[in-house]
Amino acid sequence: MHTSPATAATVYPQAELPALLTDDPTVIVSDITPQTSRALDELLPAVEATLRDEPPRFVHFPWRKTVVKIPGPLAFRRLRLDRNRHKITCTQLEAAGNLRIGVVGLSVGHAISLTLALEGLAGELRLADFDDLELTNMNRIPATLMDIDSNKAVVASRRIAEIDPYLTTAVFPDGITTENIDQFLTGLDLVVEECDSFDVKVMVREKCRSLGIPVLMETSDGGTLDVERFDLEPQRPLFHGLAGDLSVEDLVGLSRAQLTPLAVKVLEPAKVTAAMAASAIELDHTVTAWPQLAGDVLLGGATVAAAVRRLVQGRPLPSGRVRFDRDRWLDGLEDPFVAASTSGTTGTSADDAATGTVVVPTPENAIAEMTDRELIVHAATRAPSAGNQQPWRITADDDAVTITLDPARTSTLDVGHRASAVAVGAALFNARVAAASRGVLDDVEISGDETSLAGKVLLKGIGTGTRSPEAEAELGALLARSTRRGNGDASQPSAVELASLQDVAGTDTTRLLALTDRDEIARYASIISRSDRARFLTPELHREMFQELTTDPAAPEGIAVASLDLPPAMAGMLDVLRRADVMALLDEWGGGEALGADAAKRVSSSSAILLLAQRGTAPADYLRAGLVAEQLWVTAERLGYAVHPMTPTFLYALDDETARTLSSNRGDELAGLRRETGELWPLGDDEAPTIVLRLSRTSVPVDVSRRITF
């Protein structure tokens, strides 16, 4: 008697049939042997006598209350797999019939197991899944409504038994655990891993590597097939080293948020399909689980079967990854008639080589070794600017250091070059303090309009001035100034601290509005979250945002990714977040709520949110306010606060119509957010916002941005 464990399908010799019928007279009995006998006679080449004379069997399928009379195992396999011949030789099929394959995870794994069984590519299948079938699984698992609430591994094993009851199946309905993994793996030739749990993925690979068992994985996204030949490379890093040197011990106690970046690295976020990448952002927001399509899952069954065929055929199957992206294939559809009529013609194409100038920053020489002019220029370059664009040109001689607005170094959000003018003002403040520290400050002049705006520090007695200890201390604070983006502890600022900040900002042309009430801070967190989401989802703003970022620590421009202090889940998703096709899908879906969540969390952790407001909207008004903004920043740092500019997308739009022009697809939303901000921070008719600074207490270390040297 042959039994397929846990499937409850039993193969009986013919002599035992009467007893079975006696036990359960309601069982339906069918007989396929007349048809199979005729088919056996028609096979080419003619089958040997042993197959013709092999006694038939009865198979009992209790879940169907059915018994089927079938040919014996040799005749059954010969008939069932006859159409494989020449695609797979008889010798190769015989080798495949001895393979013992384990499949972990029976969603995608169902299609894979089914395909392996259909092609006769295994003699034993071990199926592991702890989950029961639900209706939401039935967009991709070829089961029936009668299978709902049955264990997925059991459902798969029953279907396989109904195709080939001679194929041995073993079901592990608890899934893979530390207690049963050795039993599951012992004696296996190959493992196909398709589970959702990242720690189980790691545990299976660790064990397989120690036992020399190769692992295949099909992600069902873009037709990705992954091969790890631990049988040939016993020291190979798990997942090809994409997530570092992993071990299951490292994952103990990690939350889903902590595991997500590792899982994303394994998927190679820059290469997954846009729909999958966008869905990763939408998890727990608009979708509850990873999306999967039946076509992709069934393709996964086909690709894994193709890989197993290569093994039994003795063909190369190295470790690595390949993608069978059907959409890309379909993008390449060709008309064979047109192709034939134009054959023999050739075309040429050329790529324009990208050119650029590499700017090497000046080494951080000791302040004392710099000449007066060098120090003043150096101090000016250390001023903050939106996206670290440094929108200025600096010229110097013994009479003056001039900081001129560079209109070419701008962005969409720099409406009317207002953000640039604020940055020039901050640079002018630094230069003025540096000149005062060396005793060579004469005066400061501001001139020009939007495109020729300039601030000039007039000098006297260059090289012979008397140093000012007070100005030198202020200069030291300016040169140490940095953007610190870490989450704070939400501690309340004191009245004395707020008064110090008000003293700096309360000038004839500027004033300070401070949010310290937790409800008001929460409201601004909501505004900045929606503003950031709109920025991600607006194609031109998204492109500019990521152009600002750099992973090169020596880059003299842009914002270093390392300085963003991103949470692990977001850092792991950075390659997904930079993809325009992913953002387009999120916009189409009305999704992307998670895109602003990090900004909202940072605002919510703040001690205070400061808005510096100015009188007047001329370019020179923004420059003058920039001087105050820089002094305000340094004062906050001297009070022990980390400072982080968190200006919303629409800050420099002075009316709703201008706000709408900032986004091709989110203009009305930005206009609405602008009005909502005006309710939170009411300004006079003659006032405009200069900058928004977030103050927090944080222990996150400083990462000072590099600068271009002049």
BELJO-V358319 format. One record per residue. N is the residue number from 0. OMEGA is omega in whole degrees, 0 to 359 (* if undefined). Layout:
n->[N | N]
omega->[OMEGA | OMEGA]
This chain:
n->[0 | 1 | 2 | 3 | 4 | 5 | 6 | 7 | 8 | 9 | 10 | 11 | 12 | 13 | 14 | 15 | 16 | 17 | 18 | 19 | 20 | 21 | 22 | 23 | 24 | 25 | 26 | 27 | 28 | 29 | 30 | 31 | 32 | 33 | 34 | 35 | 36 | 37 | 38 | 39 | 40 | 41 | 42 | 43 | 44 | 45 | 46 | 47 | 48 | 49 | 50 | 51 | 52 | 53 | 54 | 55 | 56 | 57 | 58 | 59 | 60 | 61 | 62 | 63 | 64 | 65 | 66 | 67 | 68 | 69 | 70 | 71 | 72 | 73 | 74 | 75 | 76 | 77 | 78 | 79 | 80 | 81 | 82 | 83 | 84 | 85 | 86 | 87 | 88 | 89 | 90 | 91 | 92 | 93 | 94 | 95 | 96 | 97 | 98 | 99 | 100 | 101 | 102 | 103 | 104 | 105 | 106 | 107 | 108 | 109 | 110 | 111 | 112 | 113 | 114 | 115 | 116 | 117 | 118 | 119 | 120 | 121 | 122 | 123 | 124 | 125 | 126 | 127 | 128 | 129 | 130 | 131 | 132 | 133 | 134 | 135 | 136 | 137 | 138 | 139 | 140 | 141 | 142 | 143 | 144 | 145 | 146 | 147 | 148 | 149 | 150 | 151 | 152 | 153 | 154 | 155 | 156 | 157 | 158 | 159 | 160 | 161 | 162 | 163 | 164 | 165 | 166 | 167 | 168 | 169 | 170 | 171 | 172 | 173 | 174 | 175 | 176 | 177 | 178 | 179 | 180 | 181 | 182 | 183 | 184 | 185 | 186 | 187 | 188 | 189 | 190 | 191 | 192 | 193 | 194 | 195 | 196 | 197 | 198 | 199 | 200 | 201 | 202 | 203 | 204 | 205 | 206 | 207 | 208 | 209 | 210 | 211 | 212 | 213 | 214 | 215 | 216 | 217 | 218 | 219 | 220 | 221 | 222 | 223 | 224 | 225 | 226 | 227 | 228 | 229 | 230 | 231 | 232 | 233 | 234 | 235 | 236 | 237 | 238 | 239 | 240 | 241 | 242 | 243 | 244 | 245 | 246 | 247 | 248 | 249 | 250 | 251 | 252 | 253 | 254 | 255 | 256 | 257 | 258 | 259 | 260 | 261 | 262 | 263 | 264 | 265 | 266 | 267 | 268 | 269 | 270 | 271 | 272 | 273 | 274 | 275 | 276 | 277 | 278 | 279 | 280 | 281 | 282 | 283 | 284 | 285 | 286 | 287 | 288 | 289 | 290 | 291 | 292 | 293 | 294 | 295 | 296 | 297 | 298 | 299 | 300 | 301 | 302 | 303 | 304 | 305 | 306 | 307 | 308 | 309 | 310 | 311 | 312 | 313 | 314 | 315 | 316 | 317 | 318 | 319 | 320 | 321 | 322 | 323 | 324 | 325 | 326 | 327 | 328 | 329 | 330 | 331 | 332 | 333 | 334 | 335 | 336 | 337 | 338 | 339 | 340 | 341 | 342 | 343 | 344 | 345 | 346 | 347 | 348 | 349 | 350 | 351 | 352 | 353 | 354 | 355 | 356 | 357 | 358 | 359 | 360 | 361 | 362 | 363 | 364 | 365 | 366 | 367 | 368 | 369 | 370 | 371 | 372 | 373 | 374 | 375 | 376 | 377 | 378 | 379 | 380 | 381 | 382 | 383 | 384 | 385 | 386 | 387 | 388 | 389 | 390 | 391 | 392 | 393 | 394 | 395 | 396 | 397 | 398 | 399 | 400 | 401 | 402 | 403 | 404 | 405 | 406 | 407 | 408 | 409 | 410 | 411 | 412 | 413 | 414 | 415 | 416 | 417 | 418 | 419 | 420 | 421 | 422 | 423 | 424 | 425 | 426 | 427 | 428 | 429 | 430 | 431 | 432 | 433 | 434 | 435 | 436 | 437 | 438 | 439 | 440 | 441 | 442 | 443 | 444 | 445 | 446 | 447 | 448 | 449 | 450 | 451 | 452 | 453 | 454 | 455 | 456 | 457 | 458 | 459 | 460 | 461 | 462 | 463 | 464 | 465 | 466 | 467 | 468 | 469 | 470 | 471 | 472 | 473 | 474 | 475 | 476 | 477 | 478 | 479 | 480 | 481 | 482 | 483 | 484 | 485 | 486 | 487 | 488 | 489 | 490 | 491 | 492 | 493 | 494 | 495 | 496 | 497 | 498 | 499 | 500 | 501 | 502 | 503 | 504 | 505 | 506 | 507 | 508 | 509 | 510 | 511 | 512 | 513 | 514 | 515 | 516 | 517 | 518 | 519 | 520 | 521 | 522 | 523 | 524 | 525 | 526 | 527 | 528 | 529 | 530 | 531 | 532 | 533 | 534 | 535 | 536 | 537 | 538 | 539 | 540 | 541 | 542 | 543 | 544 | 545 | 546 | 547 | 548 | 549 | 550 | 551 | 552 | 553 | 554 | 555 | 556 | 557 | 558 | 559 | 560 | 561 | 562 | 563 | 564 | 565 | 566 | 567 | 568 | 569 | 570 | 571 | 572 | 573 | 574 | 575 | 576 | 577 | 578 | 579 | 580 | 581 | 582 | 583 | 584 | 585 | 586 | 587 | 588 | 589 | 590 | 591 | 592 | 593 | 594 | 595 | 596 | 597 | 598 | 599 | 600 | 601 | 602 | 603 | 604 | 605 | 606 | 607 | 608 | 609 | 610 | 611 | 612 | 613 | 614 | 615 | 616 | 617 | 618 | 619 | 620 | 621 | 622 | 623 | 624 | 625 | 626 | 627 | 628 | 629 | 630 | 631 | 632 | 633 | 634 | 635 | 636 | 637 | 638 | 639 | 640 | 641 | 642 | 643 | 644 | 645 | 646 | 647 | 648 | 649 | 650 | 651 | 652 | 653 | 654 | 655 | 656 | 657 | 658 | 659 | 660 | 661 | 662 | 663 | 664 | 665 | 666 | 667 | 668 | 669 | 670 | 671 | 672 | 673 | 674 | 675 | 676 | 677 | 678 | 679 | 680 | 681 | 682 | 683 | 684 | 685 | 686 | 687 | 688 | 689 | 690 | 691 | 692 | 693 | 694 | 695 | 696 | 697 | 698 | 699 | 700 | 701 | 702 | 703 | 704 | 705 | 706 | 707 | 708 | 709]
omega->[180 | 182 | 171 | 188 | 174 | 175 | 182 | 172 | 185 | 178 | 182 | 167 | 187 | 185 | 184 | 184 | 181 | 179 | 180 | 180 | 178 | 180 | 184 | 184 | 180 | 182 | 176 | 180 | 174 | 186 | 179 | 186 | 176 | 180 | 182 | 177 | 178 | 180 | 179 | 179 | 186 | 183 | 174 | 350 | 183 | 182 | 180 | 186 | 182 | 179 | 180 | 185 | 183 | 182 | 176 | 179 | 171 | 178 | 179 | 176 | 188 | 180 | 175 | 184 | 186 | 171 | 180 | 175 | 185 | 175 | 174 | 189 | 181 | 179 | 180 | 182 | 180 | 180 | 186 | 184 | 182 | 183 | 174 | 190 | 185 | 167 | 175 | 182 | 179 | 178 | 179 | 177 | 178 | 177 | 180 | 180 | 178 | 182 | 174 | 188 | 175 | 178 | 181 | 182 | 189 | 165 | 169 | 181 | 178 | 180 | 180 | 180 | 180 | 181 | 177 | 179 | 181 | 183 | 179 | 186 | 177 | 172 | 177 | 176 | 175 | 189 | 184 | 173 | 182 | 192 | 175 | 180 | 177 | 180 | 180 | 177 | 192 | 167 | 185 | 179 | 183 | 178 | 181 | 179 | 179 | 180 | 181 | 180 | 173 | 178 | 184 | 180 | 178 | 179 | 180 | 183 | 178 | 180 | 178 | 180 | 179 | 176 | 182 | 181 | 178 | 179 | 182 | 173 | 175 | 186 | 175 | 187 | 174 | 186 | 179 | 179 | 176 | 182 | 187 | 186 | 179 | 178 | 181 | 188 | 187 | 176 | 181 | 175 | 186 | 174 | 172 | 186 | 183 | 184 | 181 | 187 | 184 | 181 | 176 | 176 | 181 | 182 | 180 | 182 | 178 | 180 | 180 | 178 | 180 | 181 | 180 | 180 | 178 | 181 | 172 | 175 | 175 | 188 | 183 | 174 | 182 | 178 | 185 | 175 | 183 | 182 | 175 | 185 | 178 | 176 | 179 | 184 | 185 | 179 | 185 | 178 | 179 | 180 | 178 | 180 | 184 | 181 | 181 | 182 | 186 | 167 | 185 | 179 | 181 | 186 | 183 | 177 | 180 | 178 | 177 | 180 | 180 | 179 | 185 | 180 | 179 | 180 | 180 | 178 | 180 | 182 | 186 | 190 | 180 | 186 | 179 | 180 | 181 | 181 | 180 | 180 | 178 | 180 | 177 | 178 | 184 | 180 | 181 | 176 | 177 | 175 | 183 | 182 | 179 | 178 | 177 | 178 | 181 | 181 | 179 | 181 | 179 | 174 | 177 | 176 | 181 | 183 | 177 | 178 | 178 | 178 | 179 | 177 | 180 | 179 | 183 | 178 | 180 | 179 | 183 | 172 | 183 | 171 | 179 | 185 | 178 | 181 | 177 | 187 | 184 | 180 | 178 | 176 | 183 | 174 | 182 | 179 | 178 | 173 | 184 | 179 | 179 | 180 | 181 | 183 | 181 | 181 | 180 | 177 | 180 | 177 | 178 | 176 | 179 | 177 | 175 | 180 | 178 | 179 | 179 | 179 | 177 | 181 | 182 | 181 | 177 | 177 | 181 | 178 | 177 | 183 | 184 | 183 | 181 | 171 | 180 | 183 | 179 | 182 | 182 | 179 | 180 | 180 | 179 | 182 | 182 | 179 | 178 | 175 | 182 | 180 | 185 | 181 | 179 | 189 | 183 | 168 | 185 | 176 | 184 | 168 | 184 | 182 | 185 | 167 | 185 | 179 | 185 | 178 | 178 | 185 | 180 | 182 | 188 | 179 | 181 | 184 | 180 | 185 | 180 | 182 | 183 | 177 | 178 | 180 | 177 | 179 | 177 | 177 | 178 | 178 | 179 | 177 | 179 | 181 | 180 | 179 | 179 | 179 | 179 | 181 | 178 | 178 | 182 | 181 | 175 | 181 | 177 | 179 | 177 | 183 | 173 | 181 | 188 | 185 | 180 | 183 | 181 | 171 | 185 | 173 | 179 | 187 | 176 | 176 | 183 | 179 | 183 | 184 | 177 | 186 | 180 | 180 | 180 | 179 | 178 | 178 | 179 | 179 | 178 | 178 | 179 | 182 | 177 | 182 | 180 | 172 | 180 | 192 | 185 | 176 | 181 | 181 | 177 | 180 | 184 | 175 | 180 | 177 | 179 | 180 | 180 | 178 | 178 | 179 | 178 | 180 | 181 | 188 | 184 | 179 | 179 | 186 | 180 | 172 | 185 | 172 | 185 | 173 | 175 | 177 | 186 | 179 | 179 | 177 | 178 | 179 | 177 | 176 | 177 | 180 | 183 | 177 | 180 | 177 | 179 | 178 | 179 | 180 | 177 | 189 | 175 | 188 | 184 | 179 | 177 | 180 | 181 | 181 | 182 | 172 | 179 | 187 | 176 | 175 | 180 | 183 | 180 | 182 | 182 | 180 | 175 | 182 | 179 | 180 | 181 | 182 | 183 | 182 | 182 | 173 | 185 | 182 | 182 | 178 | 179 | 181 | 188 | 179 | 174 | 184 | 182 | 184 | 180 | 181 | 177 | 180 | 179 | 178 | 179 | 178 | 179 | 181 | 188 | 183 | 176 | 179 | 182 | 184 | 180 | 186 | 182 | 179 | 179 | 180 | 180 | 179 | 182 | 180 | 186 | 171 | 179 | 172 | 184 | 171 | 173 | 179 | 184 | 171 | 177 | 182 | 175 | 179 | 181 | 178 | 178 | 178 | 180 | 178 | 178 | 175 | 181 | 181 | 180 | 178 | 178 | 180 | 183 | 177 | 179 | 178 | 179 | 176 | 177 | 182 | 166 | 184 | 183 | 176 | 178 | 181 | 180 | 184 | 190 | 192 | 186 | 171 | 187 | 177 | 183 | 183 | 178 | 178 | 180 | 182 | 183 | 183 | 180 | 184 | 183 | 185 | 180 | 179 | 180 | 178 | 178 | 178 | 177 | 179 | 180 | 177 | 178 | 176 | 181 | 180 | 182 | 180 | 177 | 182 | 181 | 184 | 176 | 178 | 179 | 183 | 174 | 180 | 176 | 178 | 178 | 172 | 185 | 178 | 180 | 183 | 182 | 173 | 187 | 180 | 176 | 181 | 171 | 177 | 181 | *]
